[in-house]
Amino acid sequence: MATTTSRKKTTARKKTRSAKKPTRKWSARVMKTSNALDLQDRIFKSGNAEQIARSLKRSAERSKRRKGTPFQSAMSMLNFYINRAGKNLPARKKNILEKAKNKLRVLFGRAER
């Protein structure tokens, strides 16, 4: 006598994998399409703290879409760039950007005495 084993039929489910989504660079989009400032192209690549500060001040004062004061908008964008770069920001570049913060304070008359 032949023994029959009853097995449940299992339907093989195929896992459908969609194509891998490209990594979203939300911070890069903010830098390009900020609703607060229209930044000069590649301004943060400049090696001159004075030039960076003057450009941020000009952009902040011309903007009609910002929510805060021009000083707040300019300083916020500079801090955003520094924080976005994080550990990947070379020390030399970070020093330039920190100097740009001080120059920005002076330009807006907010320097500590």
N, C-alpha and C positions, 0 to 999 in steps of 0.2 A: 504494500500500500504506500502510495506516494503521499508524503506530507506536504501540504501546501501552507506556506506561511502567508499570512495576510499582512500586507504592508499598506500603510496609508500612502496614497499617492500624494506626493508633495509637489506642488507646483513651484517651479523655480522662479523666483522673483528676480528680475534683473534690476539692479540698481542703476538708475539713470543718473548719470553724472553730467551736469551741465559743464560747459567749458569754464575753465577757471576765470573768474572775474579779474580784471586788471586791478592792481592796487590803486586805491583812490588816494590822491594826494590833496587832501582838503586844505592843508596849510599852504601849499603852492597856489591853489586857487584863490585863497584869501589874499595872498600877496599881489596877485594879478588883478583881481576884481573886487578889491575892498570897497565896501559901500561908503567908507569914510574918506579915503584919500585916493587921488589919482597920482600914483608914484612915478617918478622919473625912471625910465628903464635902467635896470642894473645898478641902481644907486647904491645898494648895499655892497656891491662888488668894489666900489671905490675905496682907495686906500687913504682917503683924506677925511678926517673926522669933521673938519669945518664944512667941507662940501656936502657931506651927508646931512649934517644939521641944517644947513641953509636950504637944501632941497626939501627936507621934511617940513620945515617951517613954511616954505612957499606953498607946498601942496596942501598943508593943513589950513592955511589962511584962505586959499582959493576955493576950497571945498564948500559946497552948499549942502552936502548930505551928511555931514558929521553930526554926532549927537552931543558931544561934549565941546569943550573949548578947543581952540587950535592947539594949545599946548598939550592937552590931554590926548588928543588924537595923534599928534606927532610922537609923543613919548610912548604911547601905547603901541604904535606900529614898530617902533624901534625895539621895545621890549619883546614884542611878539617875535620879531626876527631872531633876536638873541636866544630866546627860549626854544624856538623851533629848531634851531641848529643844534642845541644841546651840547653833548660831548664831542660832536663832530666839528665844532667850531675851533679852529686853531687859536692858540693863546694870543698870537700877534693880532689876528683879526678881532678877537674879543676885546683886546685893549683899545683898538681903534674905535670900536662901537661904544665902548664905555666912555671914551673921550668925547664921542659924538653926543652922548647923553649930557655931559657937562656943558658942551658948547650949546646944545639946544636950550638948556636952562638959562645960560647967559643971554642967548638971543631973545628969549621970552622974558627976560628980567626976573627970573626965578632963582638965580644963583644964591647959594647960601653964603652968608658973610662971616 
